[in-house]
């Protein structure tokens, strides 16, 4: 699932430049890294939550 999530983030212009660490455990995905703005952070959460098998997204990204 981690690999699938990592392929989703670069697909969108607003999240493609993000340096994000992705960890998954039992359907819970944790994102750590930096977002350009709050909208980019929110978009990353939405994109990841739409991935099949993701039960919950914990977004620990910080806004630059």
VENZIWO-V586558 format. One record per residue. N is the residue number from 1. RES is the residue in one small letter. PHI is phi in whole degrees, 0 to 359 (* if undefined). PSI is psi in whole degrees, 0 to 359 (999 if undefined). BURIAL is I if it has 16 or more other ideal C-beta (glycine too) atoms within 10 Angstrom, else O. Layout:
n->N res->RES phi->PHI psi->PSI burial->BURIAL
n->N res->RES phi->PHI psi->PSI burial->BURIAL
//
This chain:
n->1 res->x phi->* psi->325 burial->I
n->2 res->x phi->302 psi->316 burial->O
n->3 res->x phi->297 psi->320 burial->O
n->4 res->x phi->295 psi->316 burial->O
n->5 res->x phi->298 psi->319 burial->I
n->6 res->x phi->295 psi->336 burial->O
n->7 res->x phi->278 psi->338 burial->O
n->8 res->x phi->284 psi->317 burial->I
n->9 res->x phi->299 psi->317 burial->I
n->10 res->x phi->289 psi->350 burial->O
n->11 res->x phi->285 psi->341 burial->O
n->12 res->x phi->252 psi->136 burial->O
n->13 res->x phi->305 psi->321 burial->O
n->14 res->x phi->285 psi->342 burial->I
n->15 res->x phi->244 psi->0 burial->I
n->16 res->x phi->292 psi->331 burial->O
n->17 res->x phi->266 psi->2 burial->O
n->18 res->x phi->288 psi->135 burial->I
n->19 res->x phi->263 psi->93 burial->O
n->20 res->x phi->241 psi->133 burial->I
n->21 res->x phi->267 psi->133 burial->O
n->22 res->x phi->241 psi->127 burial->I
n->23 res->x phi->233 psi->141 burial->O
n->24 res->x phi->230 psi->145 burial->I
n->25 res->x phi->207 psi->117 burial->O
n->26 res->x phi->52 psi->44 burial->O
n->27 res->x phi->85 psi->357 burial->O
n->28 res->x phi->261 psi->121 burial->O
n->29 res->x phi->255 psi->128 burial->I
n->30 res->x phi->249 psi->128 burial->I
n->31 res->x phi->251 psi->132 burial->I
n->32 res->x phi->226 psi->133 burial->O
n->33 res->x phi->160 psi->202 burial->I
n->34 res->x phi->238 psi->137 burial->O
n->35 res->x phi->249 psi->150 burial->I
n->36 res->x phi->294 psi->326 burial->O
n->37 res->x phi->201 psi->175 burial->O
n->38 res->x phi->297 psi->325 burial->O
n->39 res->x phi->296 psi->321 burial->O
n->40 res->x phi->295 psi->322 burial->I
n->41 res->x phi->295 psi->314 burial->I
n->42 res->x phi->296 psi->321 burial->O
n->43 res->x phi->295 psi->320 burial->I
n->44 res->x phi->300 psi->318 burial->I
n->45 res->x phi->299 psi->314 burial->I
n->46 res->x phi->295 psi->313 burial->O
n->47 res->x phi->300 psi->316 burial->I
n->48 res->x phi->290 psi->321 burial->I
n->49 res->x phi->294 psi->338 burial->O
n->50 res->x phi->278 psi->352 burial->O
n->51 res->x phi->287 psi->133 burial->O
n->52 res->x phi->302 psi->130 burial->O
n->53 res->x phi->98 psi->347 burial->O
n->54 res->x phi->281 psi->123 burial->I
n->55 res->x phi->266 psi->326 burial->O
n->56 res->x phi->205 psi->147 burial->O
n->57 res->x phi->241 psi->126 burial->I
n->58 res->x phi->253 psi->107 burial->O
n->59 res->x phi->260 psi->102 burial->I
n->60 res->x phi->260 psi->22 burial->O
n->61 res->x phi->289 psi->148 burial->I
n->62 res->x phi->253 psi->150 burial->O
n->63 res->x phi->267 psi->129 burial->O
n->64 res->x phi->298 psi->999 burial->O
//
